Amino acid sequence: MPDEDLEWAVRLALEVRRRVKEQQKRIGAAEFRNTHFSYTMGHEGVEKFVATPELQHQSEIGDEPLECGQVWTLGPGGPDEYPGLFKIEVNEGPGSGVRILNKPVPPAFQESIRCAEQNLYARAMQLVGDRDPRAHEFSVQLRAFDSARTGAKTSVACLIALAGALLRRSVRGGLVIVGEVTVGGAIETVANPVGLAELAVEKNARSLLMPVSCRRQLFDLSDEMATKLDIEFYQDSRDALMKALTE
């Protein structure tokens, strides 16, 4: 049987089985908490997750891991823009460099991608091991789900998307990432982390990954919001990548 036909049958079987598990979870959530289904195929053994389309909402963060190279992120906004939800999608192939598919390219997002690209090159051994990112071409698309459109200050998520595409690994389901890394590798301070945590809850995120410098400011987060969201902190870009990827 050709691999394409085999994969079609596997995905169909897992999708149907997951629907059964989703109903069991509604009956007994404590016993049937994890309903993620995945499979691996091919020589590289890339793990692919199977979702049920009727449970997905494009503008909300789902529980299932995204495809390799896809990441949810929150843009912190600024004087002329409210915070907003974005999805960064990266595909990699033979070649070199990073190509942004959005037309026109938002200048602020282009700057975030530039910082992410330079960090990937400079810290390749720490981030992706023996893989050479300069020997790959990355195609990047930014998708906006709110009034925010610039994609400003999203370079940590951009870096994780680039590295995830190269490593052929997905980020954890339900995760949204916040943060900006400079060309030199420093993690910038995030403005209004409490507002971003509240937005993460509104967008149905389970986990929020943000710089450790936000920790003290989050003491102002209400108890109600704190119980709805698992907030994790990272110290640098490698720490963020390791905490974002599926095990």
C-alpha positions as CSV (number, residue, x, y, z in Angstrom):
1,M,0.0,0.0,0.0
2,P,1.4,3.5,-0.9
3,D,2.4,5.6,2.1
4,E,-0.2,8.3,1.1
5,D,-3.0,5.7,1.3
6,L,-1.7,4.3,4.6
7,E,-1.5,7.7,6.1
8,W,-5.1,8.6,5.0
9,A,-6.4,5.4,6.7
10,V,-4.4,6.0,9.9
11,R,-5.6,9.6,10.2
12,L,-9.2,8.6,9.6
13,A,-9.0,5.8,12.2
14,L,-7.4,8.1,14.8
15,E,-9.8,10.9,14.2
16,V,-12.8,8.6,14.7
17,R,-11.2,7.1,17.8
18,R,-10.5,10.6,19.2
19,R,-14.1,11.5,18.9
20,V,-14.9,8.6,21.2
21,K,-12.3,9.8,23.7
22,E,-13.6,13.3,23.6
23,Q,-17.1,12.1,24.6
24,Q,-15.5,10.0,27.4
25,K,-13.7,13.0,28.6
26,R,-17.0,14.9,28.9
27,I,-18.3,12.1,31.1
28,G,-15.2,11.5,33.2
29,A,-12.6,14.3,32.8
30,A,-10.3,13.0,35.5
31,E,-9.9,9.6,33.9
32,F,-9.8,10.8,30.2
33,R,-7.8,14.0,30.4
34,N,-5.3,13.5,27.6
35,T,-7.1,13.0,24.2
36,H,-4.1,13.8,22.0
37,F,-3.6,11.3,19.2
38,S,-0.5,11.1,17.0
39,Y,1.5,8.9,14.6
40,T,4.9,8.8,13.0
41,M,5.7,7.8,9.5
42,G,8.8,7.8,7.2
43,H,12.5,7.4,7.8
44,E,12.7,10.6,9.8
45,G,9.8,9.6,12.1
46,V,8.1,13.0,12.3
47,E,5.3,13.0,14.8
48,K,2.0,14.2,13.4
49,F,-1.0,15.0,15.6
50,V,-4.6,14.3,14.6
51,A,-7.3,16.8,15.5
52,T,-11.1,16.7,15.2
53,P,-12.1,19.7,13.0
54,E,-15.4,20.4,14.7
55,L,-13.6,21.1,18.0
56,Q,-11.3,23.7,16.5
57,H,-11.9,27.4,16.3
58,Q,-9.6,29.4,14.1
59,S,-9.4,32.4,16.5
60,E,-8.9,30.4,19.6
61,I,-5.9,28.4,20.9
62,G,-6.7,24.6,20.7
63,D,-5.6,21.9,23.0
64,E,-3.8,19.8,20.4
65,P,-0.2,20.5,19.3
66,L,0.2,22.4,16.0
67,E,2.1,21.2,13.0
68,C,5.9,21.5,13.2
69,G,6.9,25.2,12.7
70,Q,3.6,26.6,13.9
71,V,3.3,28.7,17.0
72,W,0.7,30.8,18.8
73,T,1.9,34.2,20.1
74,L,0.6,37.3,21.7
75,G,1.8,40.7,20.4
76,P,2.0,43.2,23.4
77,G,0.7,46.1,21.3
78,G,1.9,49.6,21.7
79,P,0.8,53.3,21.5
80,D,-1.1,52.7,18.3
81,E,-2.1,49.1,18.6
82,Y,-3.9,46.9,21.1
83,P,-2.4,43.5,22.1
84,G,-3.5,40.7,19.8
85,L,-3.3,37.0,19.0
86,F,-1.1,35.8,16.1
87,K,-0.2,32.5,14.6
88,I,3.3,32.1,13.0
89,E,3.6,29.4,10.4
90,V,7.0,28.3,9.1
91,N,7.9,25.8,6.4
92,E,11.5,24.8,5.7
93,G,13.2,23.3,2.6
94,P,16.4,23.3,0.7
95,G,18.1,26.6,0.1
96,S,19.0,29.4,2.4
97,G,17.6,32.5,4.1
98,V,14.2,33.5,5.4
99,R,11.3,34.6,3.2
100,I,8.2,36.3,4.6
101,L,5.1,35.5,2.5
102,N,2.9,38.3,3.8
103,K,2.4,41.1,1.3
104,P,3.1,43.8,2.2
105,V,5.4,42.7,5.0
106,P,4.7,44.5,8.3
107,P,8.0,46.3,9.1
108,A,7.7,45.4,12.9
109,F,7.2,41.7,12.1
110,Q,10.2,41.8,9.7
111,E,12.3,43.1,12.5
112,S,11.2,40.3,14.8
113,I,12.0,37.7,12.1
114,R,15.4,39.3,11.6
115,C,16.2,39.1,15.3
116,A,15.0,35.4,15.4
117,E,17.0,34.5,12.3
118,Q,20.2,36.0,13.7
119,N,19.8,34.2,17.0
120,L,19.1,30.9,15.2
121,Y,22.4,31.3,13.2
122,A,24.5,32.5,16.2
123,R,23.2,29.9,18.7
124,A,22.6,27.0,16.3
125,M,24.5,24.4,18.3
126,Q,22.5,25.2,21.4
127,L,19.2,25.4,19.7
128,V,19.2,22.8,16.9
129,G,22.3,20.7,17.5
130,D,24.2,19.6,14.4
131,R,21.6,20.9,12.0
132,D,22.8,23.8,9.9
133,P,20.1,26.5,9.6
134,R,22.0,28.3,6.9
135,A,21.5,25.3,4.6
136,H,17.7,25.7,4.7
137,E,15.2,28.1,3.4
138,F,12.4,29.2,5.7
139,S,9.1,30.4,4.4
140,V,7.2,32.4,7.1
141,Q,3.6,33.6,7.3
142,L,2.0,35.8,10.0
143,R,-1.7,35.3,10.6
144,A,-3.5,37.9,12.8
145,F,-6.8,37.2,14.7
146,D,-7.5,40.6,16.2
147,S,-7.2,44.2,15.2
148,A,-3.5,44.1,15.8
149,R,-1.6,43.5,12.5
150,T,2.0,44.5,12.9
151,G,3.3,41.4,14.6
152,A,5.6,43.6,16.7
153,K,7.8,42.1,19.5
154,T,7.2,38.4,18.6
155,S,10.7,37.3,17.9
156,V,10.9,34.6,20.7
157,A,7.9,32.9,19.1
158,C,9.5,33.4,15.6
159,L,12.7,31.7,16.8
160,I,10.8,28.8,18.3
161,A,8.8,28.4,15.0
162,L,12.0,28.4,12.9
163,A,13.7,25.9,15.2
164,G,10.7,23.7,15.5
165,A,10.4,23.5,11.7
166,L,14.1,22.6,11.4
167,L,13.9,20.0,14.2
168,R,10.6,18.7,12.9
169,R,9.0,19.0,16.3
170,S,5.8,20.5,17.5
171,V,5.1,22.9,20.4
172,R,2.9,21.7,23.2
173,G,-0.9,22.0,22.7
174,G,-2.7,24.9,24.3
175,L,0.5,27.0,24.6
176,V,0.9,30.7,23.7
177,I,4.3,32.4,23.8
178,V,5.2,36.0,24.6
179,G,8.5,37.8,24.3
180,E,11.1,39.6,22.3
181,V,14.8,38.7,21.9
182,T,17.3,41.2,20.6
183,V,19.9,40.5,17.8
184,G,22.5,40.0,20.6
185,G,20.4,37.4,22.4
186,A,19.0,39.5,25.3
187,I,15.4,39.0,26.4
188,E,13.5,42.3,26.5
189,T,11.1,43.4,29.2
190,V,7.4,42.8,28.4
191,A,5.0,45.6,28.9
192,N,1.6,44.8,30.6
193,P,2.1,41.1,31.3
194,V,-1.1,41.0,33.4
195,G,-3.1,42.2,30.4
196,L,-1.4,39.6,28.2
197,A,-2.2,36.8,30.7
198,E,-5.9,37.9,30.7
199,L,-5.9,37.9,26.9
200,A,-4.4,34.4,26.9
201,V,-7.3,33.2,29.0
202,E,-9.7,34.9,26.7
203,K,-8.2,33.0,23.7
204,N,-8.6,29.7,25.5
205,A,-4.8,29.1,26.1
206,R,-3.9,26.5,28.7
207,S,-0.3,27.6,29.2
208,L,1.5,31.0,28.8
209,L,5.3,31.1,28.3
210,M,6.9,34.4,29.1
211,P,10.1,36.0,30.3
212,V,11.0,35.5,34.0
213,S,11.3,39.2,34.4
214,C,7.4,39.3,34.3
215,R,7.1,37.2,37.4
216,R,6.7,40.0,40.0
217,Q,4.3,42.0,37.9
218,L,2.0,39.0,37.7
219,F,1.3,39.2,41.4
220,D,-1.4,41.7,40.3
221,L,-3.2,38.9,38.3
222,S,-6.5,38.1,39.8
223,D,-7.0,34.7,41.6
224,E,-9.7,33.8,39.1
225,M,-7.4,34.3,36.1
226,A,-4.5,32.6,37.8
227,T,-6.5,29.4,38.3
228,K,-7.4,29.3,34.6
229,L,-3.8,29.5,33.2
230,D,-0.6,27.7,33.7
231,I,2.1,30.4,33.5
232,E,5.7,29.3,32.9
233,F,8.8,31.4,32.7
234,Y,12.0,31.3,30.6
235,Q,15.4,32.8,31.1
236,D,16.7,32.9,27.6
237,S,15.8,31.7,24.1
238,R,17.1,28.2,24.5
239,D,15.1,27.8,27.8
240,A,12.0,29.0,26.0
241,L,12.5,26.5,23.1
242,M,13.1,23.5,25.5
243,K,9.9,24.4,27.5
244,A,7.8,25.0,24.4
245,L,8.5,21.8,22.5
246,T,6.6,18.5,23.0
247,E,8.6,15.9,24.8
